[in-house]
């Protein structure tokens, strides 16, 4: 069983009496963003360590609970032990941590205590050292017994720091944070202005982490430029989806009427807008809207190809262009089917060879391997 432990104790440096965990981030609060990453990684229970309950914090906890998982506010290690399952593996996120889903998922594997560390003191300033050349990078996977050890110590000790020390002294393994991850949004911030910068960095990392060259080299640059403006002006995801869908319909209509150049240009522009809408919906945790826009992109591209083939074959004796367009759609579906295994669908067939991560030594099926930077196939 997987459980999560979040901290909402520290105040923002530039906004006194405002908790860092309740600062705006991704269309909600930072605490909600952290919880969403944990839930996506398979967490079924979350404990939030608090020093005081503010209205913003209560609202954030209630919104997290609406996702169908157990969320409890605790004030000490003893309360955390009472709330969390005694056999759970607990994923700990530091107060003010901003990270990405692939890093969190990598830390949820099987095994004992594990600390995510870095050797770059400038990338993550203010963090605690857990070794001569190791600085804690804000994520840990611990056994629930470590919370019992912390509960036995004096209550005036800092919970987060003491838990980290107990894990380090117990011989927790270290997993090195790859170079450049801090530039991709990973870091700890206690300043609202810096946190907004992290927000843009996380968005840039999300839209840039695409496998398709079209997404990476054509759509991602536009999305990186447009997303900060859309978020700062509070543009709704439904508005972006509606506008993109209207342009898509217009492009399909022009293509069907024979205005193929203008029609295909509008379809491509609509696909870019919908891709930006997918990133915006992901950041705001609007899953249904994101899936709808992804479907509109795939369906619009297929329809545009078919309409183009129909328009090109109009008046001809043999519908060769229409057949070629149909073949193109089939080939596109096969290309999607044969895409990188990181985006394989759950119902697709294929070998499920066990693989082992050479960092954390956890075993998972090949079709569900996370974006770990050191995953490799087991010999034999």
N, C-alpha and C positions, 0 to 999 in steps of 0.2 A: 504494500500500500504506500502511496506517495502522499505526503502532506507538505504544506508550505508554511514558512514562518517569515512574516514581514514586520518591519519596524517602522513605527510612526511616532517618534519621540522628539527629534530635533526640530528646532525652529529655523526658518529661512534666515540667511544672513542679512538680507536687505529688506525683509518684511517681518518685523518683530510680532510675536503672538500669532504667527501663521506657521503651521507645521509644513515641513518640506513635503511630506506625503500628500498634502492637500493642495499643492501648487498645481496650476493648470498644466496639463500635458496630454496631447493627443485627443483633444476634444472632451476630456474628462479630467481626472486628477492623476497624479503620478502613482498613487496607491492602486487605483483601478487598472492602470497600464501594467504594473507589476503583476497584479492578480491575473490579468488576462494572459500574460505570458505563461504563468504557472498552470492555469487551467488548460491552455493549449498543449502543454507538455504532459498532461495527464494527472494533474493534482486534483484530489477529491476533497480535501479539507485544508482550510487556511486558518492560522492563528495570527492575529495582528497585535503586536506588542505596543501598548500605549502608555503614556504617562498621564494624559488627560484627554477627555473626550470632548472635542469641539463640535459644533453643529456641522461643519464641513466634513469632519472625519466620520461622524455618524452617518451622514448622507452617503459618503463613499462606501462604507461598510455595507449599508443596506442595498446599494446598487450592485455590489459584488454578490451578495447573497441571492439576488434575483436570478443569477445564472444557474441556480440549482445545486450549489455546493454549500457545505457547512462553513460558516465564517464566525469566529469568536474573537472578541477583544480580551486580551489578557494583560496583566500588569507585572507579572513576575514569571520566573522560570517554573515555580511550583504550579502556578495556574496553567501554564502551557503544558506541563506534564499531565495535568488532570484533563485537559481538553483534547490533546492529540492521542492518536492510537498508539498503544505501547510498542507495537511492532512496525510502526511506520518508518520509512526513510524520509527524512525531513530536508527539504531544499530551503536554504536560508538566503534571503536577499537583504543586502545592507540598506540602511535608511538613506534615501536619496539616490538609489542606484537606477541608472538607465542602461538597458542592454537590449539584445535582440533575441528572437525566439530560438535560433539555432544554438546559441550558447547555453540557454536555459535547458533545452532538450538534451544537450550533451551531458549536463550535470545530473540528469535523472536516471542514469543507468544503474544496473546492479553493482553491488560492491560495498565496501566500507566507507569510512570518512574520506571526503575528497574536498580539497580547497582549490579554487581557481586563483592562480597567482600570476604576477607579472614581475619583470625585472626592470621595467621602465618607471622610475620614480616620478618623472615629469609628466607622463601620460595620465596618471591617476594620483594627483597630489593629495596628501592628508590621510592616506590609508595606512594601516598598521602592518608592520613587518611580521612575518611568520617564519623567517629564516634569514640567514646572512644575505642571500641574494634573492629573496622571495618576498614580494609585497602582496598582501591579499587584494584580489580584484573584485571583491564585493559579493561573490556567490560561493556557497558551501553546501555540500551534501553530508548530512550527519545521521547517525543512528539516534533514536529517541532517548537512549540511555545517556547521551551527552547532556541533555536537558536535566536529567536527574542529578548528574554531577554538578551542574551549575546551581540547581536548587539547594544543594547542600552547603553552598558557600554563603558568606554574609550577604544580606539583601542590598546593602549599600553599594555593592560592586555594580559597574555598568554591565547590563545584560549582554549586549552585543559583543563588547570587547572581551568579557569573561568567557562567553561561549566560544569565541574564536581561539582564545588562549587554551581552553580545555581541549579543543580539537587538535590544535597544533602539538600540544604536549602528549596527546594520545597517539601520535604518530600518523596523522592523516596524510594521505597521498597528495601530491601537488600536481595540478594540471596547468600547464603554461598557457596563458592567454596569447594568441598569435599577435605578432607585430602588426600594427595598423588597425586593430579592432577599436582602439580608442577613437580613431578618426571616423570609424563607422558608427559612432553613437555610444559605444560602451564607456561608461564612466559614472562617477558619483558627483552630484551637484547639490549645493545647499543655497544657491543663488538663483532667483527667479529669472534674471536676464540670461545667465548662462544656461539655465534649463531650457529656455526657448531655443537657444542655439543647438542644444542636444536634440530637441524635437525635430529641427530641420535635418540634423545629421542622421537620425534614425529613419526619417522619411527618405532621404537620399540613399541610404543603404538598402532600404526595402525596394525602391524602384530600380536600383542599379543591380540588384542581385537576381538578374534574369538570365535564363539560359538561351532563349532565342536571340539571335543577333539583331532582329528587328526591334525587339523590346529594349535590348541593351544599348544599341547605337542610335536608334531613331526616337523611340518613345521616352526612354529614361532621361535624356537631356532636357526635353520639353517638360517632363514631369518635375524634375528637380528645380526648374526655374519657376514653374507655376504653383507648386504646392505651398511654399511659404506665403504667397499672396492670398491664396484661397483660404488658408487657415487664419491668417491675420484678419481677413475681412469676414470671417464666419460664414463662408459660402456653404450652403447645405449640400450634402451628398446627393439628395434627391434632385436638386436643381441641376447639378452636373450630369446626372444620369438622364434626366428628362431632356436637357439640351442636346446631349450626345445622341440620344435615341431619335430626336426629331431630325437632326442632321443626317443620321444614318438612313432614315426613311426617305428623306429627300434625295440622297445620293442613290438609293436603290431605284427610286422612281425615275430619275433622270437616266440611269443606266438602262432600265427596261425600255424607255422611250427612244433609245438610240443615242443619247448624249453621253457617250461612254466616258470621255475624258473628264468632263465636269463631274459626272456621277461617281466615278471611281475616286476622284480626288476628294469628294465630300465623304465617301465611305471611309477613306483612309483617315481624314481629319476627325471623323466621328470616332473611329477606333482609338485614336490617340486620346481624345477627350474622355472616352469611356475607361481607358486604361488609367488615366489620372483619377477618374472617379473611383476605380477599384482601390487604388492606394489611399484615397481619402476615406473611403468606407472602412478599409482595414484599420486605419489609424483611429477612427471613431468607433470601432467595434460594431459596425453595421454589416454583419455577415450576410444576411439575406440580400441586401442591396449589392454587395460586392459580387455574389454569385450571379445575380441577375445581369449585371453589367458584363461579366465574363461570358455569359451565355449570349448576350447581344453581340459581343465582338465576334465570337465563333460563328453564330448564325448569320450575322451580317456579311462576314467575309465569304461564307459559302454561297449565300444568295447572290452576292455581287458577282462572283465567278460564273454562276449559272446564268444570270441575266446578261452578262457580257457575252457569253457563248450564244445565248438565244438571239441577242441583237446582231451578232456577227454572222449568224447563219440565216438570218431572215432573208427570204427571197432566193435562197439557194436550193438546189435540187436535193442535196444530201446535208443533213444537219451535222456536218463534221465538227464545226466549232462547238456546238452544244455537247457533242460526245466528248470532245477534248476538255471542255469545262467540267463535265461530270467526272472525268478521269482525274482532273486536277483536284477536285474536292475529295475524291477517294484517296488520292495520294497524300493530301494534306491531313486527312484523318489517320492514315497509316503513320505519317511522320509524327503526329502527336502521340500515337500509340507507342511508337518506338523511341520516344523522347527519353531524356535522362531519367534515371530511376528515382531521382528526388521528386519528380512531379508525376510519378505513376499513380494511377487510381487504385483504390483498394480492391475493385472487382476485376482488375486486369490479371490475366494469367502470367505465369513465369515462375522460374525457380526461386525457392525461398531458402537459399543457402545461408547457414548461420555465419555471421562475421563477427569479428572481435575488434574493438577499438584498442589500438596500441597505447592510448593515453589512459583511459579509465578501465580497460579490460572488460567492459560489459559486452554481453552478447545480444544481438538483435537480428531479426530477419532482414535479408538483403533488400527487400522491397519497401522497408520502412526505416532505412538508415537515415539519421539526421544529417545535416550539412556539417558534419564534424570535419575538421581540417586534417585529421590523421586516421580516418577510418580505412581499413584495408581488409581484404578477404583472409579468412583463416586458411592456413595450409592444409591441404587434403580435403 
